[in-house]
Structure formats: structure tokens, C-alpha cells
Amino acid sequence: MIRLKMIRAAAGKTQAEVAAALGMSRVAYTNIENGKRDPGLEVWGKIADFFGVSLDYLLGREKMSNGQMKRLVMLMKKLENVSDEEFEEYMQLLDFMQKRQQRKERNE
């Protein structure tokens, strides 16, 4: 599964790291990633949860570019260990930046 490889690479994880987190051998995970094994819905769900993506995205039913996915994974890593208060501050900053960009686009 090309998308699974891309998600794993964007997350900066090795096959062994993902396999260990999911409680399976690296060979079993590699077979899933290469499309040689269908692990079933329960394991697909665990994989989607591990990477923080939807099943639809993981299985190719939702579209997101490689660049968008890389940015999303980078953002998720930055926010992994922040407190609720810090998260709210980040959200306020993002809202401010988005509104500023919208104003700039209107004035051009």
C-alpha cells in the first residue's frame, strides 16, 4: 500500500517501530505495507489510529496530497505533548494567522 508507506515515512517511523507499536512482527507489518496481506478491519483501525488518520484516508478513499500529509504529521508531532492551555494558544495563533492571510488576499 503506497499510502501506508508514505504515511509511515512522513511520521518518521521505521517498519519495526510501527510493527512493535501494533504488537506484530516486522515481517507481518511489511506484508501489509506491501499489499501482500490484508490484516482485517480491526488491524486497519489500529494502524489508522496509530498514524492519526481516518480509515478512508488510509485506504485511499479520502484525498490529501503528500505535502499536506507531511505538514499535518509535522504539526501533530509539535502538538503531541502540549497542555490543553498551550493547545488553545496554538489554535488562537493559527486563527489569527488565517484571518491575516484572508485580509491580505482581499486587499490584493
C-alpha positions in Angstrom: 0.0 0.0 0.0 1.7 3.1 -1.3 -0.3 5.4 1.0 0.7 3.4 4.1 4.4 3.7 3.2 4.0 7.4 2.6 2.3 7.9 6.0 4.9 5.9 7.8 7.7 7.9 6.1 6.1 11.2 6.9 5.8 10.2 10.5 9.5 9.3 10.6 8.9 5.7 11.7 10.5 2.5 10.7 8.6 -0.6 9.8 10.0 -2.2 13.0 8.8 0.7 15.2 5.3 0.6 13.7 5.1 -3.2 14.0 6.2 -3.1 17.7 3.6 -0.4 18.5 0.9 -2.5 16.8 2.0 -5.7 18.5 3.1 -7.7 15.4 6.3 -8.8 13.7 8.1 -6.5 11.3 7.5 -9.1 8.6 3.8 -9.1 9.2 3.7 -5.3 9.0 5.9 -5.3 5.9 3.5 -7.7 4.2 0.6 -5.3 5.0 2.5 -2.3 3.8 3.4 -4.1 0.5 -0.1 -5.3 -0.1 0.7 -9.0 0.4 -1.6 -9.4 3.4 -5.0 -7.9 4.3 -5.0 -7.7 8.1 -8.7 -7.2 8.5 -10.7 -4.3 9.7 -9.6 -4.4 13.3 -5.9 -4.1 12.5 -6.6 -1.5 9.8 -8.3 0.5 12.5 -5.3 0.2 14.8 -3.0 1.3 12.0 -5.2 4.3 11.3 -5.3 5.2 15.0 -1.6 4.9 15.3 -1.0 7.4 12.5 -3.9 9.6 13.4 -5.6 9.3 10.1 -9.1 8.1 9.1 -9.6 4.6 7.6 -10.9 6.2 4.5 -7.7 8.2 4.1 -5.5 5.1 4.9 -7.4 3.0 2.3 -7.3 5.7 -0.4 -10.9 6.9 -0.2 -10.0 10.4 1.0 -7.6 12.5 -0.9 -4.7 14.5 0.6 -1.5 15.4 -1.1 1.9 14.2 0.1 2.8 17.8 1.1 -0.4 18.2 3.0 0.2 14.9 4.8 3.8 15.8 5.7 2.6 19.2 7.1 -0.1 17.5 9.1 2.3 14.9 10.6 4.8 17.7 11.4 2.1 19.7 13.2 0.9 16.6 15.1 4.4 15.9 16.3 4.7 19.5 17.6 1.4 19.3 19.4 1.9 15.8 20.9 2.9 16.8 24.4 1.4 20.2 24.8 -1.1 21.0 27.6 -4.7 21.9 26.9 -3.8 25.6 27.6 -0.9 25.6 25.2 -3.0 23.9 22.6 -5.6 26.7 22.9 -2.8 29.2 22.4 -1.6 27.5 19.3 -5.2 27.4 17.9 -5.6 31.1 18.6 -2.4 31.8 16.8 -3.4 29.8 13.8 -6.8 31.5 13.7 -5.0 34.9 13.8 -2.7 33.9 11.0 -5.5 32.6 8.9 -7.5 35.8 9.3 -4.5 37.9 8.5 -3.9 35.9 5.3 -7.6 36.3 4.3 -7.4 40.1 4.8 -4.2 40.2 2.8 -5.8 38.3 -0.1 -8.9 40.6 0.0 -6.6 43.7 -0.3 -4.6 42.4 -3.3 
